[in-house]
Amino acid sequence: MQEATFLILTALAAGAQHGYGIIIDVRDISGGRVKLQAGTLYTALDRLRGEELIAVDHEEVVDTRLRRYYRLTPAGSARLAAESARLAANATAALSRLRLAGSIG
């Protein structure tokens, strides 16, 4: 799973959000490393909807503009949990090897 996808799903794990909210949350989660552009985000959201990992939660009109809120589906939660476990296992293995090599304390 690409990092941006992982971070989008992570942002939605806290609850439904609209596009700009996701962009801000991804930036915050990544410590400012990942700065999604709107085009990149909406392409990813369309793909994730197609994969049924997210769904539209609701829509509202704000200042004459439609604001669409997205949420994780049960399949999206399961996929995020599996990817989180995979990354944690890989990080544990890497840290263990670094300790064995004397690279970290």
All heavy atoms as an XYZ file, in Angstrom:
789
protein
N       0.845     -1.179      0.000
C       0.000      0.000      0.000
C       0.888      1.239      0.000
O       1.840      1.313      0.752
C      -0.887     -0.035      1.257
C      -1.789      1.165      1.412
S      -2.823      1.143      2.921
C      -3.903     -0.221      2.604
N       0.548      2.181     -0.838
C       1.317      3.424     -0.893
C       1.096      4.238      0.381
O       0.037      4.163      1.012
C       0.904      4.248     -2.107
C       1.259      3.615     -3.424
C       0.843      4.486     -4.592
O       0.154      5.487     -4.441
N       1.270      4.093     -5.779
N       2.109      5.022      0.724
C       2.037      5.798      1.958
C       0.835      6.737      1.970
O       0.141      6.865      2.981
C       3.331      6.589      2.170
C       3.335      7.375      3.463
C       4.619      8.127      3.717
O       5.327      8.466      2.752
O       4.908      8.388      4.896
N       0.573      7.414      0.862
C      -0.554      8.351      0.822
C      -1.872      7.625      1.089
O      -2.713      8.121      1.841
C      -0.600      9.078     -0.514
N      -2.037      6.452      0.522
C      -3.250      5.669      0.749
C      -3.371      5.292      2.220
O      -4.436      5.428      2.829
C      -3.239      4.400     -0.125
O      -3.212      4.791     -1.501
C      -4.446      3.523      0.137
N      -2.266      4.821      2.797
C      -2.251      4.461      4.212
C      -2.647      5.657      5.076
O      -3.451      5.534      6.002
C      -0.856      3.949      4.593
C      -0.722      3.563      6.031
C      -1.169      2.331      6.481
C      -0.152      4.432      6.949
C      -1.050      1.972      7.820
C      -0.020      4.087      8.281
C      -0.476      2.852      8.725
N      -2.109      6.819      4.771
C      -2.394      8.013      5.563
C      -3.827      8.504      5.382
O      -4.457      8.975      6.336
C      -1.394      9.116      5.241
C       0.046      8.823      5.672
C       0.995      9.870      5.110
C       0.153      8.746      7.185
N      -4.380      8.381      4.190
C      -5.776      8.753      3.955
C      -6.690      7.849      4.769
O      -7.609      8.323      5.452
C      -6.127      8.699      2.455
C      -5.414      9.826      1.692
C      -7.642      8.789      2.247
C      -5.434      9.669      0.179
N      -6.443      6.549      4.715
C      -7.249      5.617      5.501
C      -7.086      5.890      6.994
O      -8.059      5.834      7.758
C      -6.881      4.171      5.173
C      -7.200      3.699      3.746
C      -6.717      2.272      3.552
C      -8.677      3.832      3.433
N      -5.865      6.208      7.416
C      -5.615      6.530      8.823
C      -6.395      7.778      9.232
O      -6.992      7.823     10.319
C      -4.112      6.730      9.076
O      -3.425      5.517      8.741
C      -3.816      7.092     10.521
N      -6.407      8.786      8.381
C      -7.164     10.012      8.680
C      -8.648      9.694      8.852
O      -9.295     10.222      9.766
C      -6.955     11.033      7.563
N      -9.174      8.817      8.018
C     -10.595      8.488      8.091
C     -10.932      7.532      9.238
O     -12.101      7.377      9.586
C     -11.072      7.919      6.753
C     -11.069      8.941      5.608
C     -11.402      8.257      4.292
C     -12.029     10.074      5.905
N      -9.917      6.911      9.824
C     -10.158      6.007     10.953
C     -10.732      6.765     12.152
O     -11.423      6.181     12.985
C      -8.876      5.284     11.343
N     -10.474      8.062     12.240
C     -10.976      8.875     13.349
C     -12.422      9.307     13.133
O     -13.052      9.819     14.051
C     -10.088     10.103     13.547
N     -12.942      9.130     11.925
C     -14.315      9.522     11.620
C     -14.409     10.183     10.261
O     -13.396     10.452      9.610
N     -15.624     10.424      9.832
C     -15.874     11.005      8.509
C     -15.245     12.390      8.393
O     -15.270     13.178      9.344
C     -17.371     11.086      8.243
N     -14.676     12.654      7.212
C     -14.063     13.955      6.939
C     -14.288     14.334      5.487
O     -14.443     13.471      4.626
C     -12.554     13.903      7.179
C     -12.149     13.702      8.614
C     -10.671     14.024      8.784
O     -10.248     15.147      8.537
N      -9.907     13.027      9.203
N     -14.243     15.630      5.219
C     -14.291     16.128      3.843
C     -12.857     16.252      3.322
O     -11.891     16.085      4.075
C     -15.032     17.464      3.765
C     -14.472     18.531      4.642
N     -13.379     19.276      4.302
C     -14.868     18.964      5.864
C     -13.115     20.136      5.261
N     -14.001     19.958      6.236
N     -12.737     16.520      2.050
C     -11.431     16.525      1.397
C     -10.381     17.390      2.053
O      -9.268     16.943      2.319
N     -10.714     18.648      2.326
C      -9.720     19.541      2.922
C      -9.313     19.043      4.308
O      -8.142     19.110      4.688
C     -10.241     20.979      2.989
C      -9.207     21.945      3.526
C      -8.091     22.279      2.767
C      -9.350     22.506      4.792
C      -7.131     23.153      3.259
C      -8.399     23.375      5.292
C      -7.290     23.695      4.517
O      -6.345     24.552      5.023
N     -10.265     18.521      5.060
C      -9.963     17.964      6.380
C      -8.986     16.800      6.279
O      -8.080     16.658      7.105
N      -9.160     15.970      5.260
C      -8.252     14.841      5.044
C      -6.855     15.352      4.718
O      -5.861     14.849      5.248
C      -8.781     13.914      3.924
C     -10.102     13.267      4.344
C      -7.740     12.843      3.576
C     -10.830     12.551      3.222
N      -6.763     16.352      3.852
C      -5.463     16.930      3.485
C      -4.727     17.427      4.730
O      -3.537     17.143      4.920
C      -5.646     18.067      2.454
C      -6.020     17.476      1.090
C      -4.373     18.921      2.347
C      -6.412     18.505      0.054
N      -5.430     18.144      5.589
C      -4.821     18.678      6.811
C      -4.429     17.549      7.760
O      -3.333     17.553      8.344
C      -5.783     19.669      7.515
C      -6.051     20.874      6.622
C      -5.230     20.110      8.871
C      -4.827     21.639      6.185
N      -5.314     16.568      7.919
C      -5.037     15.453      8.827
C      -3.836     14.639      8.348
O      -2.981     14.261      9.147
C      -6.277     14.567      8.958
C      -6.385     13.877     10.299
O      -5.588     14.188     11.218
O      -7.266     13.020     10.443
N      -3.749     14.378      7.052
C      -2.610     13.636      6.505
C      -1.315     14.403      6.760
O      -0.303     13.819      7.158
C      -2.806     13.334      5.001
C      -1.506     12.928      4.330
C      -3.868     12.255      4.818
N      -1.346     15.705      6.558
C      -0.159     16.526      6.832
C       0.245     16.403      8.300
O       1.421     16.214      8.624
C      -0.428     17.984      6.478
C       0.815     18.871      6.630
C       0.477     20.328      6.634
N      -0.288     20.610      7.845
C      -1.151     21.614      7.976
N      -1.366     22.446      6.996
N      -1.806     21.794      9.105
N      -0.743     16.473      9.192
C      -0.454     16.401     10.625
C       0.044     15.010     11.032
O       1.004     14.897     11.793
C      -1.690     16.772     11.437
C      -2.069     18.238     11.289
O      -1.261     19.037     10.778
O      -3.212     18.575     11.669
N      -0.601     13.976     10.549
C      -0.210     12.602     10.887
C       1.226     12.336     10.453
O       1.986     11.680     11.167
C      -1.175     11.585     10.229
C      -2.560     11.664     10.860
C      -0.617     10.159     10.350
C      -3.631     10.940     10.057
N       1.589     12.854      9.280
C       2.927     12.599      8.729
C       3.976     13.583      9.245
O       5.123     13.554      8.784
C       2.886     12.653      7.199
O       2.675     13.977      6.745
N       3.606     14.441     10.168
C       4.549     15.426     10.670
C       4.964     16.429      9.611
O       6.062     16.978      9.657
N       4.097     16.667      8.644
C       4.374     17.636      7.579
C       5.105     17.070      6.379
O       5.328     17.778      5.402
N       5.488     15.800      6.432
C       6.222     15.192      5.310
C       5.359     15.018      4.072
O       5.825     15.178      2.954
C       6.765     13.810      5.695
C       8.007     13.778      6.505
C       8.509     12.347      6.722
N       7.464     11.386      7.102
C       6.819     10.568      6.266
N       7.097     10.557      4.992
N       5.883      9.745      6.712
N       4.098     14.644      4.269
C       3.208     14.368      3.139
C       2.204     15.505      3.014
O       1.430     15.768      3.936
C       2.481     13.014      3.327
C       1.517     12.759      2.171
C       3.495     11.878      3.449
N       2.253     16.167      1.869
C       1.357     17.280      1.587
C       0.582     16.931      0.323
O       1.081     17.124     -0.787
C       2.141     18.571      1.418
C       2.848     18.971      2.692
C       3.729     20.175      2.502
C       4.435     20.459      3.820
N       5.743     20.973      3.676
N      -0.613     16.405      0.509
C      -1.430     15.992     -0.629
C      -1.971     17.197     -1.380
O      -2.431     18.168     -0.759
C      -2.618     15.153     -0.148
C      -2.326     13.798      0.463
C      -3.620     13.171      0.973
C      -1.663     12.886     -0.554
N      -1.932     17.120     -2.681
C      -2.582     18.113     -3.525
C      -4.011     17.640     -3.748
O      -4.299     16.438     -3.695
C      -1.848     18.249     -4.861
C      -0.406     18.681     -4.734
C      -0.266     20.049     -4.085
O      -1.011     20.971     -4.396
N       0.677     20.171     -3.174
N      -4.918     18.566     -4.015
C      -6.328     18.219     -4.181
C      -6.531     17.166     -5.276
O      -7.283     16.208     -5.086
C      -7.147     19.468     -4.476
N      -5.871     17.323     -6.400
C      -6.028     16.361     -7.500
C      -5.595     14.963     -7.101
O      -6.259     13.976     -7.429
N      -4.490     14.879     -6.392
C      -3.983     13.589     -5.916
C      -4.971     12.974     -4.937
O      -5.273     11.780     -5.005
C      -2.617     13.767     -5.236
O      -1.714     14.353     -6.169
C      -2.063     12.448     -4.733
N      -5.484     13.784     -4.014
C      -6.427     13.284     -3.016
C      -7.677     12.744     -3.683
O      -8.102     11.622     -3.401
C      -6.809     14.383     -2.022
C      -7.930     13.968     -1.061
C      -7.467     12.863     -0.121
C      -8.442     15.164     -0.297
N      -8.288     13.525     -4.576
C      -9.567     13.102     -5.145
C      -9.413     11.912     -6.077
O     -10.309     11.067     -6.156
C     -10.297     14.287     -5.778
C     -10.811     15.206     -4.693
C     -10.190     16.415     -4.419
C     -11.868     14.816     -3.891
C     -10.630     17.221     -3.385
C     -12.325     15.621     -2.849
C     -11.694     16.818     -2.610
O     -12.131     17.606     -1.571
N      -8.275     11.779     -6.724
C      -8.002     10.570     -7.511
C      -7.933      9.363     -6.580
O      -8.506      8.311     -6.865
C      -6.688     10.721     -8.295
O      -6.822     11.814     -9.217
C      -6.340      9.461     -9.057
N      -7.235      9.515     -5.454
C      -7.124      8.428     -4.476
C      -8.489      8.106     -3.876
O      -8.831      6.920     -3.712
C      -6.131      8.798     -3.384
N      -9.279      9.115     -3.545
C     -10.602      8.873     -2.971
C     -11.493      8.110     -3.945
O     -12.213      7.183     -3.547
C     -11.263     10.189     -2.554
C     -10.622     10.920     -1.376
C     -11.299     12.272     -1.166
C     -10.671     10.090     -0.108
N     -11.445      8.474     -5.232
C     -12.223      7.740     -6.240
C     -11.785      6.283     -6.311
O     -12.613      5.372     -6.390
C     -12.085      8.398     -7.615
C     -12.848      9.705     -7.729
O     -13.743      9.962     -6.885
O     -12.550     10.474     -8.664
N     -10.473      6.049     -6.277
C      -9.947      4.673     -6.324
C     -10.368      3.891     -5.089
O     -10.824      2.743     -5.181
C      -8.423      4.695     -6.451
C      -7.785      3.313     -6.492
C      -6.284      3.385     -6.670
N      -5.617      4.299     -5.765
C      -5.352      4.038     -4.482
N      -5.705      2.890     -3.951
N      -4.736      4.928     -3.728
N     -10.243      4.511     -3.919
C     -10.614      3.842     -2.674
C     -12.110      3.553     -2.612
O     -12.527      2.521     -2.072
C     -10.172      4.676     -1.470
C      -8.650      4.783     -1.296
C      -8.305      5.850     -0.264
C      -8.053      3.442     -0.925
N     -12.924      4.425     -3.175
C     -14.369      4.151     -3.266
C     -14.613      2.975     -4.181
O     -15.429      2.099     -3.867
C     -15.122      5.374     -3.780
C     -15.329      6.433     -2.723
C     -16.097      7.612     -3.246
N     -17.462      7.223     -3.603
C     -18.256      7.951     -4.377
N     -17.843      9.096     -4.890
N     -19.484      7.550     -4.636
N     -13.896      2.924     -5.297
C     -14.037      1.811     -6.230
C     -13.645      0.479     -5.614
O     -14.226     -0.567     -5.936
N     -12.669      0.519     -4.722
C     -12.221     -0.684     -4.009
C     -13.085     -0.979     -2.789
O     -12.842     -1.948     -2.067
C     -10.759     -0.521     -3.575
C      -9.791     -0.437     -4.728
C      -8.366     -0.132     -4.294
O      -8.072     -0.173     -3.078
O      -7.539      0.158     -5.178
N     -14.081     -0.111     -2.544
C     -15.013     -0.231     -1.420
C     -14.318     -0.194     -0.058
O     -14.765     -0.800      0.911
C     -15.895     -1.469     -1.571
C     -16.739     -1.405     -2.828
C     -17.679     -2.580     -3.001
O     -17.567     -3.572     -2.250
O     -18.534     -2.487     -3.889
N     -13.201      0.558      0.007
C     -12.496      0.763      1.270
C     -13.025      1.999      1.997
O     -12.886      2.115      3.212
C     -10.994      0.877      1.042
C     -10.333     -0.358      0.422
C      -8.849     -0.106      0.189
C     -10.560     -1.589      1.277
N     -13.613      2.918      1.235
C     -14.265      4.093      1.802
C     -15.612      4.269      1.114
O     -15.866      3.681      0.057
C     -13.420      5.388      1.660
C     -13.269      5.787      0.199
C     -12.070      5.236      2.329
C     -12.693      7.177     -0.008
N     -16.467      5.080      1.717
C     -17.770      5.397      1.134
C     -18.100      6.849      1.466
O     -17.520      7.434      2.384
C     -18.842      4.472      1.707
N     -19.028      7.408      0.706
C     -19.513      8.748      1.028
C     -20.404      8.615      2.255
O     -21.318      7.787      2.291
C     -20.292      9.358     -0.158
C     -20.938     10.675      0.245
C     -19.366      9.564     -1.349
N     -20.107      9.416      3.269
C     -20.890      9.404      4.502
C     -22.100     10.326      4.358
O     -23.216      9.938      4.619
C     -20.004      9.830      5.678
C     -20.697      9.684      7.006
O     -20.895      8.532      7.424
O     -21.068     10.720      7.603
N     -21.835     11.558      3.943
C     -22.904     12.526      3.703
C     -22.337     13.698      2.922
O     -21.127     13.800      2.734
C     -23.549     12.988      5.014
C     -22.649     13.778      5.905
N     -21.712     13.192      6.736
C     -22.540     15.119      6.097
C     -21.073     14.135      7.406
N     -21.547     15.311      7.029
N     -23.240     14.561      2.473
C     -22.851     15.766      1.747
C     -23.595     16.949      2.346
O     -24.680     16.795      2.893
C     -23.209     15.644      0.268
C     -22.490     14.522     -0.441
C     -22.941     14.332     -1.880
O     -24.094     14.680     -2.202
O     -22.135     13.838     -2.672
N     -22.958     18.128      2.236
C     -23.617     19.356      2.673
C     -23.143     20.497      1.783
O     -22.078     20.416      1.170
C     -23.318     19.661      4.145
C     -21.879     19.969      4.445
C     -21.601     20.197      5.934
O     -22.496     19.970      6.762
O     -20.485     20.611      6.246
N     -23.931     21.536      1.718
C     -23.556     22.712      0.941
C     -23.038     23.766      1.916
O     -23.715     24.118      2.878
C     -24.746     23.250      0.128
C     -24.356     24.528     -0.605
C     -25.237     22.188     -0.852
N     -21.820     24.250      1.646
C     -21.191     25.287      2.469
C     -20.756     26.396      1.521
O     -19.965     26.166      0.605
C     -19.970     24.719      3.244
C     -19.280     25.818      4.031
C     -20.395     23.579      4.149
N     -21.283     27.603      1.730
C     -20.963     28.737      0.860
C     -21.177     28.385     -0.599
O     -20.307     28.623     -1.452
C     -19.525     29.219      1.095
C     -19.317     29.760      2.489
O     -20.265     30.326      3.055
O     -18.193     29.607      3.014
N     -22.300     27.805     -0.904
C     -22.726     27.402     -2.257
C     -21.875     26.287     -2.880
O     -22.034     25.977     -4.048
C     -22.791     28.590     -3.241
O     -21.471     29.032     -3.557
C     -23.605     29.745     -2.687
N     -20.990     25.681     -2.106
C     -20.156     24.588     -2.635
C     -20.518     23.294     -1.920
O     -20.723     23.268     -0.712
C     -18.676     24.892     -2.417
C     -18.225     26.138     -3.206
C     -16.769     26.333     -3.150
N     -16.113     25.228     -3.832
C     -14.809     25.041     -3.832
N     -14.024     25.859     -3.176
N     -14.280     24.037     -4.471
N     -20.554     22.230     -2.704
C     -20.859     20.926     -2.145
C     -19.644     20.387     -1.401
O     -18.529     20.384     -1.921
C     -21.242     19.935     -3.259
C     -21.604     18.533     -2.790
C     -22.896     18.561     -1.969
C     -21.762     17.615     -3.988
N     -19.857     19.971     -0.175
C     -18.791     19.375      0.633
C     -19.193     17.920      0.885
O     -20.230     17.661      1.486
C     -18.629     20.140      1.940
C     -17.483     19.619      2.785
C     -17.312     20.444      4.040
N     -16.676     21.713      3.707
C     -16.480     22.693      4.570
N     -16.897     22.568      5.814
N     -15.878     23.795      4.193
N     -18.362     16.999      0.408
C     -18.638     15.572      0.541
C     -17.756     15.000      1.650
O     -16.550     15.214      1.659
C     -18.346     14.880     -0.788
C     -18.663     13.413     -0.799
C     -18.531     12.843     -2.193
N     -19.642     13.368     -2.985
C     -19.625     13.511     -4.303
N     -18.551     13.174     -4.991
N     -20.663     13.975     -4.940
N     -18.373     14.266      2.546
C     -17.658     13.629      3.655
C     -17.503     12.139      3.357
O     -18.453     11.491      2.904
C     -18.421     13.805      4.971
C     -18.364     15.213      5.497
C     -19.135     16.215      4.926
C     -17.535     15.544      6.559
C     -19.083     17.515      5.412
C     -17.471     16.839      7.046
C     -18.248     17.819      6.460
O     -18.190     19.105      6.930
N     -16.309     11.622      3.633
C     -15.997     10.222      3.390
C     -15.767      9.518      4.719
O     -15.337     10.123      5.692
C     -14.726     10.106      2.542
C     -14.865     10.754      1.194
C     -14.547     12.097      1.012
C     -15.324     10.032      0.099
C     -14.691     12.713     -0.221
C     -15.459     10.636     -1.146
C     -15.148     11.968     -1.303
O     -15.285     12.561     -2.521
N     -16.032      8.208      4.744
C     -15.798      7.390      5.930
C     -15.207      6.052      5.507
O     -15.356      5.628      4.358
C     -17.093      7.159      6.700
C     -18.117      6.380      5.899
C     -19.322      5.980      6.726
N     -20.382      5.482      5.866
C     -20.394      4.279      5.315
N     -19.410      3.442      5.518
N     -21.396      3.909      4.532
N     -14.531      5.414      6.447
C     -14.029      4.065      6.205
C     -15.194      3.091      6.175
O     -16.151      3.239      6.935
C     -13.101      3.622      7.347
C     -11.645      4.031      7.318
C     -10.926      3.436      8.528
C     -10.965      3.600      6.050
N     -15.101      2.085      5.326
C     -16.040      0.973      5.359
C     -15.442     -0.109      6.259
O     -14.257     -0.030      6.622
C     -16.235      0.394      3.948
O     -14.977     -0.116      3.487
C     -16.779      1.444      2.979
N     -16.207     -1.119      6.617
C     -15.614     -2.231      7.370
C     -14.419     -2.856      6.633
O     -13.410     -3.193      7.260
C     -16.772     -3.207      7.533
C     -17.990     -2.321      7.556
C     -17.670     -1.245      6.538
N     -14.509     -2.959      5.312
C     -13.382     -3.493      4.537
C     -12.178     -2.559      4.624
O     -11.026     -3.012      4.687
C     -13.783     -3.700      3.074
N     -12.423     -1.254      4.647
C     -11.338     -0.284      4.778
C     -10.668     -0.368      6.138
O      -9.442     -0.292      6.245
N     -11.457     -0.550      7.177
C     -10.894     -0.712      8.529
C     -10.038     -1.965      8.607
O      -8.942     -1.949      9.178
C     -12.015     -0.786      9.571
O     -12.681      0.445      9.655
N     -10.535     -3.055      8.021
C      -9.782     -4.314      8.039
C      -8.483     -4.183      7.262
O      -7.425     -4.660      7.700
C     -10.630     -5.450      7.465
N      -8.541     -3.510      6.116
C      -7.335     -3.328      5.292
C      -6.313     -2.458      6.015
O      -5.119     -2.742      5.999
C      -7.728     -2.718      3.957
C      -6.604     -2.461      3.003
C      -6.181     -3.734      2.263
N      -5.054     -3.465      1.422
C      -5.136     -3.016      0.176
N      -6.307     -2.809     -0.389
N      -4.044     -2.789     -0.510
N      -6.769     -1.385      6.673
C      -5.873     -0.512      7.422
C      -5.252     -1.267      8.589
O      -4.054     -1.133      8.844
C      -6.619      0.732      7.916
C      -5.807      1.719      8.748
C      -4.605      2.256      7.979
C      -6.710      2.861      9.216
N      -6.036     -2.071      9.283
C      -5.507     -2.854     10.403
C      -4.447     -3.847      9.919
O      -3.388     -3.980     10.545
C      -6.638     -3.592     11.114
N      -4.717     -4.518      8.807
C      -3.753     -5.486      8.270
C      -2.466     -4.793      7.840
O      -1.368     -5.292      8.110
C      -4.375     -6.248      7.094
N      -2.586     -3.659      7.185
C      -1.395     -2.924      6.745
C      -0.614     -2.383      7.932
O       0.621     -2.394      7.936
C      -1.789     -1.790      5.798
C      -0.626     -1.038      5.200
C       0.244     -1.849      4.246
O      -0.095     -3.011      3.919
O       1.286     -1.321      3.812
N      -1.312     -1.917      8.955
C      -0.649     -1.429     10.174
C       0.140     -2.553     10.837
O       1.286     -2.350     11.266
C      -1.677     -0.869     11.153
O      -2.319      0.247     10.594
N      -0.452     -3.733     10.912
C       0.232     -4.890     11.511
C       1.462     -5.277     10.686
O       2.522     -5.582     11.249
C      -0.727     -6.067     11.632
N       1.324     -5.238      9.367
C       2.459     -5.569      8.494
C       3.603     -4.581      8.690
O       4.768     -4.980      8.847
C       2.016     -5.573      7.026
C       3.102     -6.018      6.052
C       2.654     -5.821      4.611
N       2.642     -4.430      4.223
C       3.716     -3.723      3.879
N       4.919     -4.272      3.907
N       3.610     -2.458      3.539
N       3.284     -3.294      8.724
C       4.320     -2.275      8.909
C       4.973     -2.403     10.282
O       6.193     -2.252     10.406
C       3.725     -0.882      8.727
C       3.315     -0.513      7.297
C       2.530      0.796      7.293
C       4.509     -0.439      6.379
N       4.172     -2.671     11.311
C       4.724     -2.821     12.658
C       5.676     -4.012     12.723
O       6.752     -3.923     13.335
C       3.599     -2.977     13.681
N       5.304     -5.130     12.089
C       6.170     -6.310     12.082
C       7.479     -6.022     11.353
O       8.562     -6.412     11.810
C       5.451     -7.495     11.436
N       7.393     -5.312     10.240
C       8.605     -4.952      9.496
C       9.499     -4.019     10.305
O      10.726     -4.168     10.316
C       8.253     -4.315      8.157
C       7.702     -5.309      7.161
O       7.816     -6.519      7.333
N       7.071     -4.803      6.116
N       8.886     -3.051     10.983
C       9.665     -2.117     11.802
C      10.334     -2.850     12.965
O      11.503     -2.593     13.282
C       8.770     -0.996     12.323
N       9.634     -3.776     13.581
C      10.203     -4.563     14.673
C      11.411     -5.358     14.189
O      12.455     -5.394     14.857
C       9.143     -5.504     15.276
O       8.097     -4.694     15.825
C       9.725     -6.389     16.359
N      11.281     -5.983     13.023
C      12.391     -6.762     12.459
C      13.589     -5.864     12.160
O      14.738     -6.221     12.457
C      11.942     -7.490     11.197
N      13.342     -4.699     11.585
C      14.429     -3.784     11.253
C      15.147     -3.298     12.509
O      16.387     -3.283     12.564
C      13.894     -2.591     10.459
N      14.379     -2.915     13.521
C      14.990     -2.434     14.764
C      15.786     -3.542     15.451
O      16.868     -3.294     15.994
C      13.918     -1.872     15.701
C      13.287     -0.556     15.235
C      12.062     -0.226     16.069
C      14.302      0.572     15.262
N      15.286     -4.743     15.411
C      15.997     -5.873     15.998
C      17.341     -6.085     15.310
O      18.373     -6.274     15.961
C      15.139     -7.135     15.884
O      15.845     -8.253     16.349
N      17.343     -6.032     14.010
C      18.598     -6.226     13.262
C      19.571     -5.082     13.490
O      20.779     -5.296     13.557
C      18.307     -6.414     11.784
C      17.678     -7.775     11.535
C      17.415     -8.017     10.083
N      16.880     -9.365      9.934
C      17.200    -10.160      8.944
N      18.036     -9.758      8.004
N      16.668    -11.351      8.868
N      19.046     -3.870     13.610
C      19.924     -2.732     13.900
C      20.565     -2.877     15.276
O      21.734     -2.571     15.441
C      19.140     -1.420     13.799
C      18.824     -0.954     12.380
C      17.800      0.161     12.405
C      20.080     -0.515     11.665
N      19.800     -3.350     16.241
C      20.361     -3.572     17.583
C      21.447     -4.653     17.533
O      22.505     -4.507     18.151
C      19.260     -3.986     18.556
C      18.468     -2.833     19.076
C      17.500     -3.229     20.183
N      16.438     -2.279     20.248
C      15.242     -2.387     19.638
N      14.962     -3.444     18.926
N      14.367     -1.431     19.758
N      21.194     -5.736     16.804
C      22.182     -6.818     16.681
C      23.465     -6.318     16.022
O      24.563     -6.757     16.362
C      21.610     -7.983     15.877
C      20.567     -8.836     16.589
C      19.962     -9.854     15.624
C      21.177     -9.551     17.789
N      23.311     -5.390     15.080
C      24.468     -4.858     14.376
C      25.171     -3.761     15.175
O      26.206     -3.257     14.759
C      24.047     -4.316     13.010
N      24.573     -3.381     16.307
C      25.162     -2.330     17.129
C      24.936     -0.933     16.581
O      25.604      0.011     17.011
N      23.993     -0.790     15.640
C      23.739      0.510     15.034
C      22.895      1.419     15.899
O      22.912      2.629     15.747
C      23.060      0.336     13.674
O      23.899     -0.391     12.810
N      22.099      0.822     16.801
C      21.286      1.628     17.712
C      21.387      1.016     19.107
O      21.713     -0.162     19.268
C      19.799      1.721     17.284
C      19.134      0.339     17.240
C      19.659      2.435     15.972
C      17.648      0.386     16.990
N      21.091      1.802     20.124
C      21.223      1.346     21.501
C      20.023      0.757     22.102
O      19.024      0.463     21.805
